[in-house]
Each structure stands twice: as C-alpha cells, then as structure tokens.
Amino acid sequence: MLSEIKSYQRSIEKFRQVFGTEPEVVTSAPGRVNLIGEHTDYNEGFVLPIAIDIFLCVAAKRRSDRAVHVIAADLDDWDEFSLDQILRDEERNWRNYHRGVAWAIQQNGIELKGMDAVVASDIPIGAGLSSSAAIEVGFALTFLHLVNADVPRPTLAQWCQLAEHKFAGVQCGIMDQMIALLGKANHALLLDCRDLSHQLVPLPKGIAFVVADTGVPRTLAASEYNIRRQQCEEAVQWLSKLLDRPIKSLRDVNLEELGQVFNDMPDPIRRRARHVITENNRVWAFQQSMREGSIRRAGSLLLASHASLRDDYEVSSRELDAMVKALMSIDGVFGARLTGAGFGGACLAMVREDAVERVLQETQIKYKTALGNGSPEPKLFAVRPSDGATIRNPSS
Ligand code: GLA
C-alpha cells in the first residue's frame, strides 16, 4: 500500500511545500537485500537478491526548460543543473546519482526535459541496502516517464550502472539496479549477470528475513570494492595462463580446475577466485533449497557464504562477524551472513517466522555484550520481499 510508504507521503508533502503545486508523478524504488551471491555479479556470475519493503520516492513535475531542480527532503539540501551540461559534483556525492542517470539516458540518445523533483528515502545510507541503486532507478524512471519514453528494464539497469561508474566512482556490478527494477513480492530474483537472464524464485512460507545493521557504515566500501574487482581481473589472467585457455571471467572456471592450479597462484588472488567460484555454486544450491523448502540446508549455505566472504574475500569486519555469531546463537535462526559489499553495513538472517520478535530483541543485547564498551548501536528489522520500482500518478 502506497499510503504505508513513509517516504511517499514525505516526498509529496515536501513537493507541495517547496514548489507550491502537486507533483505529476511519484516513483518509488525499493532497497534490496542479497540473499546469496556476493561479489559475483561483476564476475559474470549468479546472484539471488530480493527487493525489500523500504523505499525511496521521487515526486516530480516536468518543466518547460532544461533545468533540473532536486530537493533532498531528508538531507536539507538541494541541487540544480542544466540537462545541457551535466557535470559531476565533487563536493556532495548524493548529487551525482541523479545527475549521472540524466547523463546516461541522454548519452543513449533520449532527450530529457527539465523537472522539479523531491527525493525522500527510508533506506538507510551506508547499511548495504543499496540506497544508491534506489536513487538511480527512482530518477531514471521519473526522467523517462516525463518524456513518455519506455526502455526495457534490464537496459535501464545497465544505464544506471553506467551512471554509478562514471559519476559516483564505484565500479559496481549490475545486481542492485536489476533487483530494484525487477523485484517481485514473495520472490527472490535469480540473475545471471553474464547475459542478464533471470527467473523468479518463490520463497517458502514460514520463513522471514531480518536485516541486522551493525551500526558501522561501510567506510572503505568504494576503494576496497574497486581493489577486489581488480584482483578478480588478475585472477582471470592467472587462470588463463595456468589453465592454458582463454577465460573471460571467473564464471568460466570450476572448482576442480582452480584446485589444479591453486598452489601456482599468488595469494590473495587465488583466495579471491575461490570465493567467487564457490559462491556461484552456493547460489545454485540455495535457490534449489528454497524451491524444495530445505530451509536448514539453505541456512548452512548462508553461513558458508559468510565464512568465505570473511576468510577468502576479506570483506567482513569484527562487527559483522559478531552480528552473525549473535544471530546464530538464537533459536529460530537458520542462517546469517553479511549482505552487500561488506566493510561494515548489515547482515541478513533467515529466521522462522514466529521467532522474528525474539530475534530482534535478543540479538541486539548479545551483539552489544559481545563488543563491550563503546559498541556501535545496531538496528534490527524484518523485511518483506517486495515488488520492484513503480511509477504512480499521485492524483489518480
Ligand atoms: C555492491 C555492488 C553490487 C555487488 C555487491 C556485492 O552492493 O553495488 O553490484 O557487487 O556490492 O555483492
């Protein structure tokens, strides 16, 4: 229900207040949680995210000129630029997301019109729930709607990704934009990041998903993320040489082949490769378990994913490890792992539906006790697998 989305109301109210008129369109874009398949998307591998019931909304109205005015309702900040000259903003990074998508759409041959817009978001920033893809997708759909242009959603996801690469400076994969655009209630999206083919995986009844934000924002995310990406490229070069065949991405190598040459590869490159290859296998096993309702097996795959991200990919942190441990000590939790890029942010837990309330309360205490004095303040909440981005006419 739209009226239940807090950011929906906030975006409309702020729009009225600032521009003195009604918005023509309100686009809502969801946050996401990746169930499994971490750091596989930019290796042309597999991912299994869900869109969640926490949204960012863009309320907008077309202008007759080429100016774009954007008010950030939650940041008490604004932006103004011309569609004829779209530049990066070196000081305020949030501005680069909507600027980036406007640039990427025009770069692909669609001429946009100016607009007045307000963005309001309930997706916490830095928690690893992909507020960045939501802002890209929210603005991209709004800009296109105002010029009556229709672009296939997978293509639009690629344009949003391009915007993030060129304007926000993160060499992200395609997962976040795809799920924000293609999510469906009660389903996860099994996505092949090589060709963007995808299928919906129904989620069994009786389980719920809990997000456990460690309270530590993802500080190193951009720089360390780009380093991991480079290391995977190096791994591809090593494997092409050692296996003596052309390899395009880590997707093209199986675990047995990696085993044959593992000792000839340098560390940590070979462990980065091992994470990606085993994680791809876990995605398949996990989606199969979901279809069969083998919840315990799915839970152990989540734990194996966390261990691999911690030991082989080295993107966990003391707080993320403590959170997984706290979650796993509570009855009714089937599995848990860090979700998103890592280096801070949140964990995901798959729990028995009737245990949610207890998990929310007890984990908090256990986490804080484990980290002792000065422990960051965690935030736990249940999320529901939801639909992807939608465009509404607020007056109808
Ligand atoms: C970030 C990126 C995604 C993906 C994850 C890690 O969220 O935006 O493309 O690479 O990290 O799985």
Boltz pocket constraint, residues with backbone or C-beta under 6 A from the ligand:
constraints:
  - pocket:
      binder: B
      contacts: [[A, 34], [A, 37], [A, 38], [A, 39], [A, 40], [A, 41], [A, 42], [A, 128], [A, 130], [A, 172], [A, 173], [A, 174], [A, 175], [A, 176], [A, 340], [A, 341]]
      max_distance: 6.0
